[in-house]
Amino acid sequence: MKSKVFKTIDEQIEILQSKGLIINDVAKAKDILLRENYFFINGYRSLFLKSNADRRYINGVTFEELYSVFQFDRNLRNVLFKNFLIVENNLKSIISYSLSKKYGVKEKDYLKPANFSQDTKKVRQVTDVLTKIKRQIKLNGRQHSATLHYLSNYGYVPLWILVKLLSFGMINELYSILKPEDKQIVSEIYGLDAETLGTYIALLSNYRNLCAHEDIVYDHKTQKEIPDTKYHKALNIPLMDDEYIYGKNDIFAIVIMLKSMLTQSDFRDFVNEINYELNLLDGRVESVPQDKILDVMGFPDNWLEIDNL
């Protein structure tokens, strides 16, 4: 198996230049490569390459433009992550309220296996998820002031406090084992059917992890797609083989999901922040038109209209 060989910063600069990248300020580029990592910056090159076969940069592309896309993606991650946290907190509040109201406030009551899916195919999953949740109480219950307060003064942790210990991924798992009628109670709050909300939660959890680990996000595509929505139709998103080409498994799919899961004011702030970052990028990148960047992200040209739908 061929192994990668360590390259000095000077060698990294030479490689970039040999592929046709213009570097106007070599000293600044070296500093950026040292601080940000050649591998991660180079991960944004596909937008600027002549073709998949010809791995050279199109004429006129500068290091500054490449770095601008890197910075755009970082800012995009920050905007997305902030709104994922809002959605996560809302979901935790809604699920904990619904289950506590129906099954009680003590974990010995609301964590009974009988309160969750009775599908024979999910028996093991229910057991595994409940075991993970109980482990969180045991391992971390006394590490947080709120859970410690309830354990010390009442001897139990209500679900609306416990959810603070649970990750978005765990909330995804918890939703997946709810009884159909309990899923419906939660999903109706968002104006969605239970299955669609489950898909949304799973995909948002996936993107949240990408943001948390600073992976490339702007052109990320998921294997799972969201169902067609009224927004696809209202925006007249083009079809190919009877499938919408945007907003199914890309960043615009995230925009569509957040349209249903954020309040109107939070969603408007979100759209404005994304638009601000796109405008900044448009002013910094000349070699590639913005419509190509929007296409890579899965954004239709009229994407801003979703705010008024």
N, C-alpha and C positions, 0 to 999 in steps of 0.2 A: 504494500500500500504506500502510495506516495505521500510524503509528509511535508507540511509547510515549514519554510525556513524563516527565521527571524530576519526582519528588515529594519534597518535604522531609519530614522526620520528622513535623512538625506536620500536614502534609497526609495522610500515611499514617495517622496517628491518626484524623483526621476521616473518612477513607474507611472504616476499620474500624467506627467508631461509627455511621456512616450506614447500615451494613449490619446494625445491630442488635447488635454485639458490645459487651458491657459491659466497660469498662476502669476498674477500681477504683483503681489507682495509675498515673496518667498518666506521672509522672516515671520510674517504674520501667519502664513499657512503652516509653517513648522510648529509654531506655538499652538495653533488650533489642533493639529494632528496629535501633539503630545498630550493635550488636555482632554480631547474628545475621543480619541482612538480612531486610527485609520480604518479599521474594519467597519465600524459603525457609520462613519461618514461615507465610505465607499459603497455602503449598502443602498445609497440613494441614487446611484449612477444610472440605473436603468431608464430613468426619465430622460436622460440626456444622451443615450447611446444611439449610434446610427441604426443599429438593428440588433436582434438577438444573435445573429451570426457574426456581425462585425462589431466587436466589443470596443470600438473606438468611439470617442465623443464626437458629436456633431460639431461642425465648424463654429467657432466663436464661443463655446461654452467655457466659463471661467470657474475657478475654484470658489469664488465668492458666491456664485449662483448655486453651486452644489451645496455649499455650507448653508445657504439661505433655506434650501428645502429641508435640510437637517434641522435647522432652527424652527422652521414652520411646523414640522412634525412634533418637535418637543413642545411647542406652545399648544398645538392641537391636542396632544396627550393631556396637558394640564387642564384645558377647557373640558375635555371629555371626562377626565377623572373627577373633577369637581362636581359635575352633574351626575356621574355615576354614584357618588357618595350621597347626593340628595335622593336619588331613586332608591338606593340601598336602605337609607334611613326610613323613607316612606314605607317601603315593603315590610321592614321589620316592625314598624309601628302597626300597620294594617293587619299583618298576619298574627302578631302577638295579641292584639285587641280581639280579633275574631275568635282565636282559639281559647283565650282566657275567658271570654264571655260564655263560651259553650262548654268548656271542660274544666274550668276552675283555675285557681292561681298558684297552687302548689305543684311542683314538678312531679310528685308521685301521682298526681291526678292528670295533669295535661300531657304527660309523656307516656301514658298507658298505650301499649300497642293497639288496643282496641279503638283508639281515637283516630287511627290512621288507616290508610288504604287496606282493604281486606282482599284485594286481588291476590290470588295464590301465587302469581308470578312475582309479586313484590314483597313477599314475606321476608326474604333475606335482606332486601334493601331497607325495609322498615326497621328491622333489627339493627342493621349496621348504622343507619343514620341516628337512631335514638341512642345507641351506644356512644357514638361520637359526641353527641350533645351532652350526655351525662358525664363524659370524660372532661369536657370543657368546664363543667361545674366543679368537678373534683380537682382539676389541675390549676384552673385560673380563677375560681370563685372567690378566693381570698386575696387575689392580687389587684382587684378593682374595688374602689370605695363603695360603689352602689351595691354590688353583689355581696361584699363583706358586711355591709350594713344589714341587709336582709338575713344573711346567714347567722349573724351574731345576735340579732334582736328577735328574729321570727323563726329561724331554723329552716327556712326554705327560700328559694329564689323565684319570684314570679317571672313569667315568660317575657313581659315587657322590659324587664331588667336583664334577663338571660340573653336576649337577642344581641345585646351589646358585645357579648363575647363571641358571637358567631360571625364568620366571614360571609361575604357575598356568595361564595361558592357553597357554603353550608346552608344559606337561606335558599339557594337554588335546589339543593337536595331536600330540604325540609318541604318546600312547596311540592316537589315531585311525589312525595308520599302522602300528601293530604287526601282525604276522602273527596270524591268528585263534588259533593255538595259544598264542602269547605273551600275547594278551589274556586267554585263558582261565586261564592260570597266575595272572595278577594278579587277575582278577575272583573266582576261587574262594577267594582269601584273605578276601574280604569276603562270601562266601556269595551272590554275585550272578552272573547270567549276563553275558557280555562286553558285550552290547548295552546292558543296563540300566546297567552301570557306566559305559559311555561317555556315556549320557544324564546320569547323576548328575554326572560330572566336568564336563561342559559347563555344566550349570545352576549348579553350585557356583562355577565360574569366573565366570559372569555375575554372580551375587550378590556374589562377592568384590569385583568391580570396582565395583559399586554402593556397597558399604560403604567401599571405599578412597576414593571420590570424594564421599562424604557425600550420596548421593542418597536420596530417600525410599524406604524399604525395607519398612516394616510392611505396606503394602497392595499391594506390587509383585506383578504377575502376569507370568509368562513366556509366550511363545507356545508353547513346547514343554512337553509334559506328561510326568510320570514315569508308568511303567506302574503298573497296579493292584498293590497289595502285600497281604500277609497282614495288615498293620496296618490298612488300610482296612476290611477285613472284621471283624477282631477288635474294632475300636472302633465297629462298626455305623454308619459314616458314611453319612448319607442319600444316596440316589441321585436323580438327575433325568435322565430320558431314558436310563436305564441307565448313567449316568456319575456317579461320586462327586463331590459338590459341594465337598468339602474335600480338601486334601492332594494335589493334582494339579499345580498350577502356581503355588502360593502359598507363604507362609512355612511353613505346616504341611508342605508337600512337602519343605522344607529339613529340618524336624525328622525326617521319615521317612528322608530320605537319611542324615542324621547318625546315626540309630539303627543303620544298617548299617555306617557307616564310622568311628565312634568306638569306643573301648573302652567297656565297661559303666560303669566309674567316670567316665570323661570325659563320657559321655552323661548320666549322672545329674547331674553338676555343671552341665552345660549346661541341662538341664531346670529345675533349681532356680534358676539365674540368671534364666531367662526368666520363671519363675513369680514370682520376687521383683520383677522390673520390672513385671509385670502387676498385682501387688498394690499397688505404689506408685502406679501410674497410677489404679487403681480408687479409691484414697483421695483422689485429687486432681481427679477428673472426676465431676461429679454430673449434668450435663446429658444425658449419653449413658450408657446402661447398658453394663456390661462385655461382655454377650453380643453387643452390636452391634459392639464393637471386635474381639472374637474372630472374629465372622463376617467382618468385613472382612479380617482376617489369614488366614482360612481355617482357624481352629482350631475343632474340635468342642468342645462343653461338657466332654466327658470326656477332653480331650487329655492330661491328666497321666497317664492310665492307660498310655500308651505306654511309660513308663519300666519297667513291670513285665511287659511282653509279651516 
